Amino acid sequence: MNEKGAIARGLAFIADVRQELDKVTWPSRKEIIITTIVVFVMAVMAALFFSVVDTAAYKLVHFIIGR
């Protein structure tokens, strides 16, 4: 493999990447903010749910064991 061929392939790859990035539909600022809020709300809801389930399982196990 010669050095000029590797450089040419590297430049062609970079050109292809830039061409593909031009095809990407980027979300608007409003979409990013709304999506971020939804992710945070869902994370809090999941944390609360698993906290309740964990506490219930803990109490059930301690009730069965009797400690």
Residue pairs with C-beta under 8 A, 6 or more apart in sequence:
27 35
